[in-house]
Amino acid sequence: MPKSAVVGPASRRRARPRLDELTETLEGQIAEICRDLALQTKRIRQLHDQAEDLRRSLRQWARHQE
């Protein structure tokens, strides 16, 4: 039997839910990555602010030592 006879309308109907499910799964994973990136960005900002505060404190301390 030729391959074209095997792939008919019935197999195409079954492929659509799988494609929809795959698309939904991928969109969920992308949303999760975006949430993770947002959290990491927030944490990096916090660390940057802490480093700046420490730098200011160190400069003030150094001025008082002179």
Buried (B, 14 or more C-beta within 10 A) or exposed (E): EEEEEEEEEEEEEEEEEEEEEEEEEEEEEEEEEEEEEEEEEEEEEEEEEEEEEEEEEEEEEEEEEE
